[in-house]
Amino acid sequence: MTPPTAVVLSFDVEEHYRIEAAARLTIPDDARREYADRMEAATRKLLAKLDATGTQATFYVVGEIAVSHPRLVRDIAAAGHEIGTHSWSHRRVHTFTPETFRDDLRRSIDALSAAAGVAVVGYRAPTFSVTRQTAWAADVLAGVGLRYDTSVFPVRHDRYGVPDAPRTPFRLRGPGGGAILELPMATWRLGAQNLPVAGGGYFRLLPLKMMFAGIDQLTRAGAPLAMLYFHPWEFDPGTPRLPLGRVSRYRTYVGLAKTDGRLDRLLERYRGRFRRAIDVAESLDAAALPGFALTP
Ligand SMILES: [Zn+2]
């Protein structure tokens, strides 16, 4: 019997100032330190909640944090959660060449594996920046010893997305012939569109029932998983506000006061179905999955 669709809670662990909307801001050192402290506190609060509900999750951690906060990385892994990489310093894939991207990935994998005490085999690109413009990244990902990638968001968006990518796991093929197992972000298919209901700003902005509708639709379709994503700072309503423009400010801070209660409802509704991304990846027969060529 096939197991019911797994719900994967994933957390992209980064200090709040690393968000794409703040990429052009200069952040003073004392502010960086405060954001780093709050990142650790918010992550530990999440660990306590996961522990209290017996939930296992996956944490995609920025490599530099393995150096600045090695105990945090070790504690996440020791609690039974998966550690994946969220790049070395949160630069989007677009800013690299294939060679520098490979170096960045290896550096993050080595540092995180050392801090965690277990091998890191999963990757999530900053801002879902594995897209058609960075198709070459699939070849690099296939060649650095990773087990899976989870950077493709099958939606139309101004900053990211591969709208025609499959909504369930597939083999992501690069233009150079490399292939890697892809666990795409959860979407809700409505008419001819995939709606982004996997987490982040959508989790804060949209009614929670839209996320549930997406997960339940994937479940009815027999999908192996529904991949969700969150950030520790999204569970820290008192996080100091970055001086963003009006639209970015709204997108970034809408609904921050509601996230804690929403996560509780999510944990309650899908109790018993939460699994780590690596466990889902290992349960799949990659050779039997459809291929999808990421072409420029
Ligand atoms: Zn990120």
py3Dmol code that shows the C-alpha trace and the ligand (Angstrom):
import py3Dmol

protein = """\
ATOM      1  CA  MET A   1       0.000   0.000   0.000  1.00  0.00           C
ATOM      2  CA  THR A   2       1.349   3.423  -0.836  1.00  0.00           C
ATOM      3  CA  PRO A   3       1.744   5.686   2.201  1.00  0.00           C
ATOM      4  CA  PRO A   4      -0.447   8.818   2.335  1.00  0.00           C
ATOM      5  CA  THR A   5       1.045  11.999   0.921  1.00  0.00           C
ATOM      6  CA  ALA A   6       3.798  13.178   3.276  1.00  0.00           C
ATOM      7  CA  VAL A   7       3.703  16.778   4.434  1.00  0.00           C
ATOM      8  CA  VAL A   8       7.227  18.193   4.573  1.00  0.00           C
ATOM      9  CA  LEU A   9       7.784  21.210   6.814  1.00  0.00           C
ATOM     10  CA  SER A  10      10.929  22.957   5.714  1.00  0.00           C
ATOM     11  CA  PHE A  11      12.561  25.996   7.282  1.00  0.00           C
ATOM     12  CA  ASP A  12      15.048  28.179   5.422  1.00  0.00           C
ATOM     13  CA  VAL A  13      17.366  29.252   8.237  1.00  0.00           C
ATOM     14  CA  GLU A  14      18.828  32.690   7.575  1.00  0.00           C
ATOM     15  CA  GLU A  15      19.066  36.016   9.371  1.00  0.00           C
ATOM     16  CA  HIS A  16      16.139  38.237   8.394  1.00  0.00           C
ATOM     17  CA  TYR A  17      18.322  40.852   6.633  1.00  0.00           C
ATOM     18  CA  ARG A  18      19.327  38.250   4.015  1.00  0.00           C
ATOM     19  CA  ILE A  19      15.914  38.381   2.312  1.00  0.00           C
ATOM     20  CA  GLU A  20      15.979  39.288  -1.367  1.00  0.00           C
ATOM     21  CA  ALA A  21      13.958  42.478  -0.814  1.00  0.00           C
ATOM     22  CA  ALA A  22      16.796  43.797   1.370  1.00  0.00           C
ATOM     23  CA  ALA A  23      19.620  42.852  -1.026  1.00  0.00           C
ATOM     24  CA  ARG A  24      20.528  46.504  -1.721  1.00  0.00           C
ATOM     25  CA  LEU A  25      20.437  47.693   1.889  1.00  0.00           C
ATOM     26  CA  THR A  26      23.516  48.252   4.019  1.00  0.00           C
ATOM     27  CA  ILE A  27      22.977  46.567   7.372  1.00  0.00           C
ATOM     28  CA  PRO A  28      25.096  47.910  10.280  1.00  0.00           C
ATOM     29  CA  ASP A  29      27.051  45.349  12.316  1.00  0.00           C
ATOM     30  CA  ASP A  30      25.007  45.794  15.490  1.00  0.00           C
ATOM     31  CA  ALA A  31      21.796  45.203  13.529  1.00  0.00           C
ATOM     32  CA  ARG A  32      23.327  42.060  11.994  1.00  0.00           C
ATOM     33  CA  ARG A  33      24.121  40.780  15.456  1.00  0.00           C
ATOM     34  CA  GLU A  34      20.589  41.424  16.657  1.00  0.00           C
ATOM     35  CA  TYR A  35      19.108  39.628  13.627  1.00  0.00           C
ATOM     36  CA  ALA A  36      21.487  36.702  14.212  1.00  0.00           C
ATOM     37  CA  ASP A  37      20.406  36.432  17.876  1.00  0.00           C
ATOM     38  CA  ARG A  38      16.745  36.573  16.906  1.00  0.00           C
ATOM     39  CA  MET A  39      17.289  33.953  14.175  1.00  0.00           C
ATOM     40  CA  GLU A  40      18.710  31.573  16.774  1.00  0.00           C
ATOM     41  CA  ALA A  41      15.933  32.300  19.304  1.00  0.00           C
ATOM     42  CA  ALA A  42      13.166  31.875  16.702  1.00  0.00           C
ATOM     43  CA  THR A  43      14.721  28.623  15.451  1.00  0.00           C
ATOM     44  CA  ARG A  44      14.950  27.237  18.989  1.00  0.00           C
ATOM     45  CA  LYS A  45      11.303  28.196  19.604  1.00  0.00           C
ATOM     46  CA  LEU A  46      10.370  26.213  16.491  1.00  0.00           C
ATOM     47  CA  LEU A  47      12.466  23.258  17.680  1.00  0.00           C
ATOM     48  CA  ALA A  48      10.547  23.268  20.972  1.00  0.00           C
ATOM     49  CA  LYS A  49       7.208  23.279  19.163  1.00  0.00           C
ATOM     50  CA  LEU A  50       8.266  20.455  16.840  1.00  0.00           C
ATOM     51  CA  ASP A  51       9.524  18.465  19.822  1.00  0.00           C
ATOM     52  CA  ALA A  52       6.280  19.009  21.748  1.00  0.00           C
ATOM     53  CA  THR A  53       4.251  17.689  18.811  1.00  0.00           C
ATOM     54  CA  GLY A  54       6.655  14.872  17.856  1.00  0.00           C
ATOM     55  CA  THR A  55       7.180  16.397  14.411  1.00  0.00           C
ATOM     56  CA  GLN A  56      10.267  15.933  12.227  1.00  0.00           C
ATOM     57  CA  ALA A  57      11.202  18.638   9.740  1.00  0.00           C
ATOM     58  CA  THR A  58      13.949  19.731   7.367  1.00  0.00           C
ATOM     59  CA  PHE A  59      16.089  22.832   7.931  1.00  0.00           C
ATOM     60  CA  TYR A  60      17.898  24.345   4.925  1.00  0.00           C
ATOM     61  CA  VAL A  61      20.618  26.371   6.623  1.00  0.00           C
ATOM     62  CA  VAL A  62      22.869  29.080   5.181  1.00  0.00           C
ATOM     63  CA  GLY A  63      26.443  27.710   5.290  1.00  0.00           C
ATOM     64  CA  GLU A  64      27.880  30.725   7.106  1.00  0.00           C
ATOM     65  CA  ILE A  65      25.566  29.890  10.011  1.00  0.00           C
ATOM     66  CA  ALA A  66      27.413  26.577  10.441  1.00  0.00           C
ATOM     67  CA  VAL A  67      30.430  28.720  11.310  1.00  0.00           C
ATOM     68  CA  SER A  68      28.681  31.456  13.337  1.00  0.00           C
ATOM     69  CA  HIS A  69      26.232  29.125  15.155  1.00  0.00           C
ATOM     70  CA  PRO A  70      27.646  25.562  15.028  1.00  0.00           C
ATOM     71  CA  ARG A  71      25.772  24.528  18.195  1.00  0.00           C
ATOM     72  CA  LEU A  72      22.448  25.531  16.689  1.00  0.00           C
ATOM     73  CA  VAL A  73      23.123  23.356  13.629  1.00  0.00           C
ATOM     74  CA  ARG A  74      24.230  20.468  15.827  1.00  0.00           C
ATOM     75  CA  ASP A  75      21.161  20.798  18.047  1.00  0.00           C
ATOM     76  CA  ILE A  76      18.771  20.805  15.070  1.00  0.00           C
ATOM     77  CA  ALA A  77      20.358  17.592  13.780  1.00  0.00           C
ATOM     78  CA  ALA A  78      20.501  16.016  17.255  1.00  0.00           C
ATOM     79  CA  ALA A  79      16.747  16.597  17.616  1.00  0.00           C
ATOM     80  CA  GLY A  80      16.226  14.271  14.644  1.00  0.00           C
ATOM     81  CA  HIS A  81      15.631  16.878  11.958  1.00  0.00           C
ATOM     82  CA  GLU A  82      17.326  16.962   8.576  1.00  0.00           C
ATOM     83  CA  ILE A  83      19.947  19.606   7.800  1.00  0.00           C
ATOM     84  CA  GLY A  84      20.098  20.692   4.165  1.00  0.00           C
ATOM     85  CA  THR A  85      22.028  23.515   2.544  1.00  0.00           C
ATOM     86  CA  HIS A  86      20.586  26.914   1.658  1.00  0.00           C
ATOM     87  CA  SER A  87      23.873  27.980  -0.057  1.00  0.00           C
ATOM     88  CA  TRP A  88      26.971  29.429   1.589  1.00  0.00           C
ATOM     89  CA  SER A  89      25.918  33.075   1.978  1.00  0.00           C
ATOM     90  CA  HIS A  90      22.430  33.314   0.458  1.00  0.00           C
ATOM     91  CA  ARG A  91      23.485  34.599  -2.960  1.00  0.00           C
ATOM     92  CA  ARG A  92      20.992  33.766  -5.693  1.00  0.00           C
ATOM     93  CA  VAL A  93      22.126  31.276  -8.349  1.00  0.00           C
ATOM     94  CA  HIS A  94      21.960  34.027 -11.036  1.00  0.00           C
ATOM     95  CA  THR A  95      25.006  35.702  -9.491  1.00  0.00           C
ATOM     96  CA  PHE A  96      27.311  32.700 -10.114  1.00  0.00           C
ATOM     97  CA  THR A  97      29.103  30.960 -12.948  1.00  0.00           C
ATOM     98  CA  PRO A  98      28.817  27.147 -12.916  1.00  0.00           C
ATOM     99  CA  GLU A  99      32.316  26.962 -11.402  1.00  0.00           C
ATOM    100  CA  THR A 100      31.750  29.481  -8.601  1.00  0.00           C
ATOM    101  CA  PHE A 101      28.332  27.961  -7.898  1.00  0.00           C
ATOM    102  CA  ARG A 102      29.952  24.526  -7.454  1.00  0.00           C
ATOM    103  CA  ASP A 103      32.529  25.993  -5.039  1.00  0.00           C
ATOM    104  CA  ASP A 104      29.823  27.803  -3.060  1.00  0.00           C
ATOM    105  CA  LEU A 105      27.747  24.631  -2.787  1.00  0.00           C
ATOM    106  CA  ARG A 106      30.674  22.439  -1.742  1.00  0.00           C
ATOM    107  CA  ARG A 107      31.757  24.945   0.875  1.00  0.00           C
ATOM    108  CA  SER A 108      28.258  25.024   2.394  1.00  0.00           C
ATOM    109  CA  ILE A 109      27.866  21.228   2.261  1.00  0.00           C
ATOM    110  CA  ASP A 110      31.231  20.694   3.982  1.00  0.00           C
ATOM    111  CA  ALA A 111      30.627  23.265   6.725  1.00  0.00           C
ATOM    112  CA  LEU A 112      27.063  22.133   7.452  1.00  0.00           C
ATOM    113  CA  SER A 113      27.951  18.423   7.382  1.00  0.00           C
ATOM    114  CA  ALA A 114      30.797  19.072   9.856  1.00  0.00           C
ATOM    115  CA  ALA A 115      28.560  21.074  12.210  1.00  0.00           C
ATOM    116  CA  ALA A 116      25.639  18.643  11.971  1.00  0.00           C
ATOM    117  CA  GLY A 117      27.726  15.482  12.208  1.00  0.00           C
ATOM    118  CA  VAL A 118      25.752  13.941   9.346  1.00  0.00           C
ATOM    119  CA  ALA A 119      26.055  14.241   5.568  1.00  0.00           C
ATOM    120  CA  VAL A 120      24.059  17.056   3.956  1.00  0.00           C
ATOM    121  CA  VAL A 121      22.337  15.793   0.798  1.00  0.00           C
ATOM    122  CA  GLY A 122      19.535  18.294   0.065  1.00  0.00           C
ATOM    123  CA  TYR A 123      19.645  21.818  -1.380  1.00  0.00           C
ATOM    124  CA  ARG A 124      17.263  24.749  -1.554  1.00  0.00           C
ATOM    125  CA  ALA A 125      18.359  27.759  -3.607  1.00  0.00           C
ATOM    126  CA  PRO A 126      17.915  31.239  -2.122  1.00  0.00           C
ATOM    127  CA  THR A 127      14.694  32.758  -3.525  1.00  0.00           C
ATOM    128  CA  PHE A 128      13.992  29.562  -5.549  1.00  0.00           C
ATOM    129  CA  SER A 129      16.611  30.779  -8.031  1.00  0.00           C
ATOM    130  CA  VAL A 130      16.848  27.521 -10.021  1.00  0.00           C
ATOM    131  CA  THR A 131      14.911  28.714 -13.080  1.00  0.00           C
ATOM    132  CA  ARG A 132      15.233  28.573 -16.863  1.00  0.00           C
ATOM    133  CA  GLN A 133      17.778  31.430 -16.694  1.00  0.00           C
ATOM    134  CA  THR A 134      19.971  29.265 -14.438  1.00  0.00           C
ATOM    135  CA  ALA A 135      19.297  25.918 -16.147  1.00  0.00           C
ATOM    136  CA  TRP A 136      23.036  25.077 -15.929  1.00  0.00           C
ATOM    137  CA  ALA A 137      22.611  24.851 -12.152  1.00  0.00           C
ATOM    138  CA  ALA A 138      20.857  21.469 -12.592  1.00  0.00           C
ATOM    139  CA  ASP A 139      24.065  20.029 -14.055  1.00  0.00           C
ATOM    140  CA  VAL A 140      26.128  21.383 -11.150  1.00  0.00           C
ATOM    141  CA  LEU A 141      23.627  20.075  -8.576  1.00  0.00           C
ATOM    142  CA  ALA A 142      23.762  16.638 -10.202  1.00  0.00           C
ATOM    143  CA  GLY A 143      27.542  16.512  -9.798  1.00  0.00           C
ATOM    144  CA  VAL A 144      28.228  17.475  -6.174  1.00  0.00           C
ATOM    145  CA  GLY A 145      26.935  14.392  -4.390  1.00  0.00           C
ATOM    146  CA  LEU A 146      23.507  15.737  -3.414  1.00  0.00           C
ATOM    147  CA  ARG A 147      20.579  13.366  -3.204  1.00  0.00           C
ATOM    148  CA  TYR A 148      17.895  15.886  -4.154  1.00  0.00           C
ATOM    149  CA  ASP A 149      17.101  19.518  -4.947  1.00  0.00           C
ATOM    150  CA  THR A 150      14.056  21.455  -3.743  1.00  0.00           C
ATOM    151  CA  SER A 151      14.382  24.819  -5.468  1.00  0.00           C
ATOM    152  CA  VAL A 152      11.820  24.621  -8.281  1.00  0.00           C
ATOM    153  CA  PHE A 153       8.547  26.442  -7.684  1.00  0.00           C
ATOM    154  CA  PRO A 154       6.099  25.532 -10.487  1.00  0.00           C
ATOM    155  CA  VAL A 155       4.437  28.971 -10.528  1.00  0.00           C
ATOM    156  CA  ARG A 156       4.524  32.254 -12.395  1.00  0.00           C
ATOM    157  CA  HIS A 157       6.140  34.964 -10.222  1.00  0.00           C
ATOM    158  CA  ASP A 158       8.088  38.172 -10.845  1.00  0.00           C
ATOM    159  CA  ARG A 159      11.264  36.877  -9.129  1.00  0.00           C
ATOM    160  CA  TYR A 160      11.287  33.088  -9.669  1.00  0.00           C
ATOM    161  CA  GLY A 161       9.337  30.080 -10.878  1.00  0.00           C
ATOM    162  CA  VAL A 162       9.207  27.434 -13.625  1.00  0.00           C
ATOM    163  CA  PRO A 163       5.459  27.564 -14.376  1.00  0.00           C
ATOM    164  CA  ASP A 164       5.379  24.429 -16.540  1.00  0.00           C
ATOM    165  CA  ALA A 165       7.481  22.197 -14.250  1.00  0.00           C
ATOM    166  CA  PRO A 166       5.699  19.128 -12.793  1.00  0.00           C
ATOM    167  CA  ARG A 167       3.937  19.605  -9.436  1.00  0.00           C
ATOM    168  CA  THR A 168       5.118  16.245  -8.090  1.00  0.00           C
ATOM    169  CA  PRO A 169       8.679  14.804  -7.808  1.00  0.00           C
ATOM    170  CA  PHE A 170      10.587  14.498 -11.066  1.00  0.00           C
ATOM    171  CA  ARG A 171      14.096  14.154 -12.468  1.00  0.00           C
ATOM    172  CA  LEU A 172      15.388  17.655 -13.175  1.00  0.00           C
ATOM    173  CA  ARG A 173      17.640  17.472 -16.238  1.00  0.00           C
ATOM    174  CA  GLY A 174      20.170  20.167 -17.074  1.00  0.00           C
ATOM    175  CA  PRO A 175      21.309  21.196 -20.563  1.00  0.00           C
ATOM    176  CA  GLY A 176      24.616  19.342 -19.958  1.00  0.00           C
ATOM    177  CA  GLY A 177      22.927  15.992 -19.366  1.00  0.00           C
ATOM    178  CA  GLY A 178      23.041  15.961 -15.550  1.00  0.00           C
ATOM    179  CA  ALA A 179      19.938  14.900 -13.628  1.00  0.00           C
ATOM    180  CA  ILE A 180      18.882  15.237  -9.999  1.00  0.00           C
ATOM    181  CA  LEU A 181      15.761  14.301  -8.077  1.00  0.00           C
ATOM    182  CA  GLU A 182      13.579  17.396  -7.677  1.00  0.00           C
ATOM    183  CA  LEU A 183      11.046  17.858  -4.884  1.00  0.00           C
ATOM    184  CA  PRO A 184       9.033  20.863  -6.138  1.00  0.00           C
ATOM    185  CA  MET A 185       7.252  23.303  -3.848  1.00  0.00           C
ATOM    186  CA  ALA A 186       3.583  22.562  -3.204  1.00  0.00           C
ATOM    187  CA  THR A 187       1.030  24.280  -5.440  1.00  0.00           C
ATOM    188  CA  TRP A 188      -2.751  24.291  -5.742  1.00  0.00           C
ATOM    189  CA  ARG A 189      -3.916  23.696  -9.304  1.00  0.00           C
ATOM    190  CA  LEU A 190      -6.939  25.878 -10.007  1.00  0.00           C
ATOM    191  CA  GLY A 191      -8.152  25.962 -13.618  1.00  0.00           C
ATOM    192  CA  ALA A 192      -5.089  26.444 -15.823  1.00  0.00           C
ATOM    193  CA  GLN A 193      -2.959  27.969 -13.057  1.00  0.00           C
ATOM    194  CA  ASN A 194      -0.733  26.715 -10.245  1.00  0.00           C
ATOM    195  CA  LEU A 195      -1.286  28.823  -7.152  1.00  0.00           C
ATOM    196  CA  PRO A 196       1.666  29.186  -4.757  1.00  0.00           C
ATOM    197  CA  VAL A 197       0.347  27.891  -1.441  1.00  0.00           C
ATOM    198  CA  ALA A 198       3.555  26.325  -0.079  1.00  0.00           C
ATOM    199  CA  GLY A 199       4.412  28.857   2.614  1.00  0.00           C
ATOM    200  CA  GLY A 200       6.425  32.036   3.077  1.00  0.00           C
ATOM    201  CA  GLY A 201       4.493  35.167   2.216  1.00  0.00           C
ATOM    202  CA  TYR A 202       1.573  33.120   0.911  1.00  0.00           C
ATOM    203  CA  PHE A 203       1.250  31.428   4.299  1.00  0.00           C
ATOM    204  CA  ARG A 204       0.987  34.847   5.914  1.00  0.00           C
ATOM    205  CA  LEU A 205      -1.107  36.584   3.244  1.00  0.00           C
ATOM    206  CA  LEU A 206      -3.596  33.974   1.997  1.00  0.00           C
ATOM    207  CA  PRO A 207      -6.278  32.240   4.057  1.00  0.00           C
ATOM    208  CA  LEU A 208      -4.833  29.058   5.577  1.00  0.00           C
ATOM    209  CA  LYS A 209      -7.560  27.035   3.899  1.00  0.00           C
ATOM    210  CA  MET A 210      -5.803  27.675   0.556  1.00  0.00           C
ATOM    211  CA  MET A 211      -2.700  25.894   1.813  1.00  0.00           C
ATOM    212  CA  PHE A 212      -4.911  23.067   3.056  1.00  0.00           C
ATOM    213  CA  ALA A 213      -6.660  22.921  -0.339  1.00  0.00           C
ATOM    214  CA  GLY A 214      -3.296  22.537  -2.081  1.00  0.00           C
ATOM    215  CA  ILE A 215      -2.113  19.801   0.301  1.00  0.00           C
ATOM    216  CA  ASP A 216      -5.451  17.974   0.066  1.00  0.00           C
ATOM    217  CA  GLN A 217      -5.461  18.164  -3.737  1.00  0.00           C
ATOM    218  CA  LEU A 218      -1.934  16.680  -3.869  1.00  0.00           C
ATOM    219  CA  THR A 219      -3.130  13.990  -1.449  1.00  0.00           C
ATOM    220  CA  ARG A 220      -6.114  13.053  -3.622  1.00  0.00           C
ATOM    221  CA  ALA A 221      -3.776  12.855  -6.624  1.00  0.00           C
ATOM    222  CA  GLY A 222      -1.559  10.385  -4.723  1.00  0.00           C
ATOM    223  CA  ALA A 223       1.483  12.695  -4.736  1.00  0.00           C
ATOM    224  CA  PRO A 224       4.407  11.463  -2.582  1.00  0.00           C
ATOM    225  CA  LEU A 225       4.663  14.785  -0.762  1.00  0.00           C
ATOM    226  CA  ALA A 226       3.521  18.345  -0.265  1.00  0.00           C
ATOM    227  CA  MET A 227       6.632  20.491   0.248  1.00  0.00           C
ATOM    228  CA  LEU A 228       6.061  23.554   2.457  1.00  0.00           C
ATOM    229  CA  TYR A 229       8.531  26.293   3.422  1.00  0.00           C
ATOM    230  CA  PHE A 230       8.881  28.837   6.216  1.00  0.00           C
ATOM    231  CA  HIS A 231      11.563  31.048   7.771  1.00  0.00           C
ATOM    232  CA  PRO A 232      12.350  31.329  11.490  1.00  0.00           C
ATOM    233  CA  TRP A 233      11.945  35.144  11.341  1.00  0.00           C
ATOM    234  CA  GLU A 234       8.340  34.621  10.226  1.00  0.00           C
ATOM    235  CA  PHE A 235       7.660  33.287  13.738  1.00  0.00           C
ATOM    236  CA  ASP A 236       9.250  36.339  15.392  1.00  0.00           C
ATOM    237  CA  PRO A 237       6.542  39.029  15.179  1.00  0.00           C
ATOM    238  CA  GLY A 238       8.774  41.507  17.028  1.00  0.00           C
ATOM    239  CA  THR A 239      11.541  41.308  14.418  1.00  0.00           C
ATOM    240  CA  PRO A 240      12.924  44.810  13.761  1.00  0.00           C
ATOM    241  CA  ARG A 241      11.500  46.082  10.470  1.00  0.00           C
ATOM    242  CA  LEU A 242      13.948  46.618   7.620  1.00  0.00           C
ATOM    243  CA  PRO A 243      13.622  49.945   5.770  1.00  0.00           C
ATOM    244  CA  LEU A 244      11.942  48.450   2.689  1.00  0.00           C
ATOM    245  CA  GLY A 245       9.814  50.114   0.016  1.00  0.00           C
ATOM    246  CA  ARG A 246       6.046  50.098   0.438  1.00  0.00           C
ATOM    247  CA  VAL A 247       5.279  46.958  -1.616  1.00  0.00           C
ATOM    248  CA  SER A 248       8.183  44.922  -0.197  1.00  0.00           C
ATOM    249  CA  ARG A 249       7.310  46.048   3.313  1.00  0.00           C
ATOM    250  CA  TYR A 250       3.780  44.772   2.895  1.00  0.00           C
ATOM    251  CA  ARG A 251       4.866  41.450   1.349  1.00  0.00           C
ATOM    252  CA  THR A 252       7.461  40.902   4.067  1.00  0.00           C
ATOM    253  CA  TYR A 253       5.531  41.816   7.199  1.00  0.00           C
ATOM    254  CA  VAL A 254       1.900  40.988   6.406  1.00  0.00           C
ATOM    255  CA  GLY A 255       0.418  38.440   8.794  1.00  0.00           C
ATOM    256  CA  LEU A 256       3.458  38.033  11.072  1.00  0.00           C
ATOM    257  CA  ALA A 257       1.254  37.997  14.171  1.00  0.00           C
ATOM    258  CA  LYS A 258      -0.783  35.068  12.838  1.00  0.00           C
ATOM    259  CA  THR A 259       1.940  32.598  11.885  1.00  0.00           C
ATOM    260  CA  ASP A 260       2.362  30.891  15.246  1.00  0.00           C
ATOM    261  CA  GLY A 261      -1.331  29.990  15.492  1.00  0.00           C
ATOM    262  CA  ARG A 262      -1.422  28.965  11.849  1.00  0.00           C
ATOM    263  CA  LEU A 263       1.504  26.596  12.320  1.00  0.00           C
ATOM    264  CA  ASP A 264      -0.351  25.043  15.269  1.00  0.00           C
ATOM    265  CA  ARG A 265      -3.404  24.444  13.075  1.00  0.00           C
ATOM    266  CA  LEU A 266      -1.230  22.941  10.342  1.00  0.00           C
ATOM    267  CA  LEU A 267       0.507  20.626  12.844  1.00  0.00           C
ATOM    268  CA  GLU A 268      -2.850  19.545  14.220  1.00  0.00           C
ATOM    269  CA  ARG A 269      -4.529  18.931  10.864  1.00  0.00           C
ATOM    270  CA  TYR A 270      -1.754  16.775   9.370  1.00  0.00           C
ATOM    271  CA  ARG A 271      -0.541  15.082  12.561  1.00  0.00           C
ATOM    272  CA  GLY A 272       1.173  11.794  11.765  1.00  0.00           C
ATOM    273  CA  ARG A 273       1.926  12.766   8.159  1.00  0.00           C
ATOM    274  CA  PHE A 274       4.987  14.971   8.638  1.00  0.00           C
ATOM    275  CA  ARG A 275       8.214  13.566   7.244  1.00  0.00           C
ATOM    276  CA  ARG A 276      11.666  14.890   6.475  1.00  0.00           C
ATOM    277  CA  ALA A 277      12.456  15.614   2.827  1.00  0.00           C
ATOM    278  CA  ILE A 278      15.323  13.105   2.852  1.00  0.00           C
ATOM    279  CA  ASP A 279      13.004  10.310   3.983  1.00  0.00           C
ATOM    280  CA  VAL A 280      10.616  11.040   1.123  1.00  0.00           C
ATOM    281  CA  ALA A 281      13.533  11.249  -1.322  1.00  0.00           C
ATOM    282  CA  GLU A 282      14.840   7.863  -0.173  1.00  0.00           C
ATOM    283  CA  SER A 283      11.404   6.271  -0.579  1.00  0.00           C
ATOM    284  CA  LEU A 284      11.182   7.264  -4.246  1.00  0.00           C
ATOM    285  CA  ASP A 285      12.346   5.198  -7.198  1.00  0.00           C
ATOM    286  CA  ALA A 286      14.001   8.060  -9.066  1.00  0.00           C
ATOM    287  CA  ALA A 287      14.394   6.039 -12.265  1.00  0.00           C
ATOM    288  CA  ALA A 288      10.624   5.621 -12.466  1.00  0.00           C
ATOM    289  CA  LEU A 289       9.886   9.349 -12.148  1.00  0.00           C
ATOM    290  CA  PRO A 290       9.183  11.588 -15.133  1.00  0.00           C
ATOM    291  CA  GLY A 291      12.035  13.698 -16.461  1.00  0.00           C
ATOM    292  CA  PHE A 292      11.808  17.436 -17.027  1.00  0.00           C
ATOM    293  CA  ALA A 293      14.413  19.246 -19.092  1.00  0.00           C
ATOM    294  CA  LEU A 294      15.290  22.637 -17.676  1.00  0.00           C
ATOM    295  CA  THR A 295      16.303  24.548 -20.776  1.00  0.00           C
ATOM    296  CA  PRO A 296      17.247  28.233 -21.015  1.00  0.00           C
TER     297      PRO A 296
END
"""
ligand_1 = """\
1
ZN
Zn 16.406 32.118 1.907
"""
view = py3Dmol.view(width=600, height=400)
view.addModel(protein, "pdb")
view.setStyle({"model": 0}, {"cartoon": {"style": "trace"}})
view.addModel(ligand_1, "xyz")
view.setStyle({"model": 1}, {"stick": {}})
view.zoomTo()
view.show()
